[in-house]
Amino acid sequence: MLPEFLKYGYLGLLAIIIVLSYRIIINGNNKNHKTSRVIYILLAFSLINFLSGFMGYIWASKELEVAAKKATTASVLDTHIRNITKKHEDDMLPLQLALKSTVDNLKVSLLESTRSQYLNEIERINKVIREREIIFSENINNLKNNISKEVD
């Protein structure tokens, strides 16, 4: 019975309190106890209900705080990733344009010496692009790792 109710969280806790109160009243009436004894039992159980309701409220508010923190963290992470990606794209644009220009120059060059120069230039630009891609990936991974450490 308990797990079935508690899967609904705070509302399940309140449902357990109501069901147990009902059972106390029914059992007290079935066993022909004095009314004063049933009243004392209900008062004691009401105190327990109040305390457990208060604890449930605190539990639910903590859960909401954790959920809000996770949402805020996800939003911050998303913003940082977008900013890093935008900066990376802006940094890569001149390299992409230089690479395109060098490839175009290679296509129209006739001399073997200039062709080898253009090939060397293309190789150098590609190396710089690969290095920046690696740095970009490392920055994203470091950011995710730092954020996940803060959340834990």
N, C-alpha and C positions, 0 to 999 in steps of 0.2 A: 504494500500500500504506500509506504513512504516514498520509494523511488518514483512511483507513478505521479505523485503529487509534486515532488520536488523538481521534476523536469520542467515545470511551469514557473520555476523561480519563486519570486516573492509572492505571487498570487497562489501558488501551490502551498506555500507555507501558511498563508491565511486560511486556505481550504482545510489543511490539516488541523489547524486550531479550531475551526468550526465543527469539523467532524468529531474531534475528540471531546469538545464541549457537549455535543449532542449525546455521545456515548456515556459520558459521566451522568448526565441527567437521566437517561433511560435506565442505566444500571442502578442508579440510586433509587429510582422509583420501583424497579422490579424487585429489589432486595428488601423493600419496606424499611429502609433506614429512616431515622428521624429527619424531619425537614431541616432542622438546624444543622445536622451533620452534612446533608447534601449542600446546604448553603455555604458551610465552611469549605467543603471540597471545591465548590464552584468559585468561591472567592480566591482560594489558593490557585486554582487553575486559571482564573482570570488574571491574577498577578503574573503567572507564568506566560499566559497569552500576551499580556502587555509587554513583558520583557522580550519575549521572542519576536513580537511584532516590531519592537524598537530595534532589535538586533537585525531583523530582516530589512528594515528601512536603511540601517547603516550599511548592510551588505549590498543592497541595491544601489545606494548612492556611491559606494566605492566602485561597483561595477560600471556605473555610468561615468565616473571619473576616468577609469581605465580606458573605456571605449572612446571618450572624448580625447584623451591623450594620444591614443593610437590614431584617431582620425587626424588630429593636428600634426602628428609626426608624419603620417602619410602625405599630408598636404605639403609640409615643409620639404620632405624628400622629393616629391614631384616637382616642386618649384625649383629646388636646387638642380635636379637633373635637367629640367628644361633650360635653366640658365647655362649650365655647363655645356649642354648640347648646342645651344645657340652660339655660345662663344667658340666652340669647336668648329662649327660650320662657318662662322665668320673668319676664323683663322685659316681654314682650309680653302676658302674661296680663292685667294691669290695664288695658292699653289696649284689648284685645279686649272685656273686660267693660264698660269705659266706652263703647265704641262700641255694643255691644249695648244697653246701658241708654239711650243717646241715641236709637238707632233706635226702641226701644220707646216712649220718650217722644214722639218725633215722630209715631208712629202714632196716639197717643191725644190729641195736642194739637189744639185747635180754632182757636185764634187764629193769624192769619197772622204776627204779630210773634214769637210763641214758635216757630212752625214755622221761620221764617228763622233764629232763634237756634240751633235744633237742627240745621238744615242747615249752618250755619257751624261749629258744634261738630263735626259729623260730618266736615266737610271738614278741619278742623284736626287731628282725631285721625288721619284717613287720611294726612295729610301727615306726621305724626310717625311713623306705622307705616312708610310708604315710606322715610323717612330712616333709620330703624333697620334696615330690611331691607337697604338699600344698605350701611350700616356693617357689618352682619353678613357680607354677601357679601365686602366688602373684607377683613375680618378673616380669613375662611377662606382667601381667595386669598393674603394676606400670609403666613399660617402655612404654606401649601403651598409658596410660593416660598422662604421661609426654610429650611424643612426640605430642599427639593430642593437648595438651595445648599450646605447642610451636608453632604449625602450626596456631592455632586460633589467 
